[in-house]
């Protein structure tokens, strides 16, 4: 059984729905994605995750950040560091 696809929703190469700003609204981002969105360096992103200011998920030695958290911290009015 195939899942219906809404043709009105823009999607990225991984099939994640995109918001009007071009960034995904769901899924997990890499640290490199977070660096691009925030214009912060790798060390600063890891510091934010360590302090709990940026939620993250561990996969073995890798860290991923939920896109909703990135949107809340860096892409909303009043957000950002």
PEJO-V315295 format. One record per residue. N is the residue number from 1. RES is the residue in three letters. OMEGA is omega as a letter, one per 30 degrees, with the letter a starting at -180 (999 if undefined). NEAR is the number of other ideal C-beta (glycine too) atoms within 12 Angstrom. Layout:
N|RES|OMEGA|NEAR + N|RES|OMEGA|NEAR
This chain:
1|UNK|a|3 + 2|UNK|l|4 + 3|UNK|l|6 + 4|UNK|a|7 + 5|UNK|l|11 + 6|UNK|a|10 + 7|UNK|a|7 + 8|UNK|a|8 + 9|UNK|l|17 + 10|UNK|a|19 + 11|UNK|l|19 + 12|UNK|a|19 + 13|UNK|l|9 + 14|UNK|l|15 + 15|UNK|l|15 + 16|UNK|l|22 + 17|UNK|a|21 + 18|UNK|l|21 + 19|UNK|a|20 + 20|UNK|a|11 + 21|UNK|l|15 + 22|UNK|l|16 + 23|UNK|l|27 + 24|UNK|l|30 + 25|UNK|l|24 + 26|UNK|a|21 + 27|UNK|a|25 + 28|UNK|l|24 + 29|UNK|l|37 + 30|UNK|l|24 + 31|UNK|l|29 + 32|UNK|l|18 + 33|UNK|a|30 + 34|UNK|l|38 + 35|UNK|a|22 + 36|UNK|a|20 + 37|UNK|a|30 + 38|UNK|a|30 + 39|UNK|l|13 + 40|UNK|l|25 + 41|UNK|a|16 + 42|UNK|a|18 + 43|UNK|l|13 + 44|UNK|l|20 + 45|UNK|l|33 + 46|UNK|l|19 + 47|UNK|l|19 + 48|UNK|l|28 + 49|UNK|a|29 + 50|UNK|l|15 + 51|UNK|l|13 + 52|UNK|l|11 + 53|UNK|l|24 + 54|UNK|a|35 + 55|UNK|l|24 + 56|UNK|l|29 + 57|UNK|l|19 + 58|UNK|l|13 + 59|UNK|a|11 + 60|UNK|l|7 + 61|UNK|a|7 + 62|UNK|l|15 + 63|UNK|l|26 + 64|UNK|a|25 + 65|UNK|l|36 + 66|UNK|l|25 + 67|UNK|l|33 + 68|UNK|l|23 + 69|UNK|l|33 + 70|UNK|l|40 + 71|UNK|a|31 + 72|UNK|a|21 + 73|UNK|a|28 + 74|UNK|a|31 + 75|UNK|l|27 + 76|UNK|l|16 + 77|UNK|l|8 + 78|UNK|l|9 + 79|UNK|l|16 + 80|UNK|a|18 + 81|UNK|999|18
